[in-house]
Amino acid sequence: MITEYGTTWWGQKWLAALTDIDEENRIPRGKTYANTGKVFDFKIRPKKREIAAKVKGKYQPSYKVDIHLPEIPQNKMDKLIDKISNSPLVLAKLATRELDPEILNLAESCGIELFPKRWSDLGMHCTCPDYAVPCKHLAAVIYTISQEIDSNPFLIFELHGVDLINHLKNKKKINI
């Protein structure tokens, strides 16, 4: 049984969108669903900026969950790549597959929100009959995504349709 989520600062930032939005105890129920392996057919489709999964249901065998992230405009991404390229510390951390917290400041100075700050920052849909967003099925998938983000910090960029490493390599021939 998995019980740890957000083990890195970037995984924690992803989960922060869960804060203060709990309708009738759905977030803990979603975490329980994630802990007990009820999320399956989990797919990340970076080119579509989409996460899709099925979650075992109470009234149906499963419910389909889709989560979409906004695309980062190319002009803003170009600015961010320039700033990252000029920051040796951020580059060094990226080379070791870590995100330096400074990357958030750089992104925000370019008008980019890497992590959701509220649920409305994500396009979400679940086929369950629950009226709440997030429902427990969406919350379960959000927890599952946090584990993926913990193990691959570049995923947060991929979820916005950006191959950060490729952009950096093209910019300065940086070996990451």
Helices and strands as residue ranges (DSSP letters): H 9-15, G 16-18, H 26-35, E 39-45, G 46-48, E 50-56, E 62-68, H 74-85, H 88-95, H 102-109, G 119-121, E 123-126, H 136-151, H 155-158, H 164-172
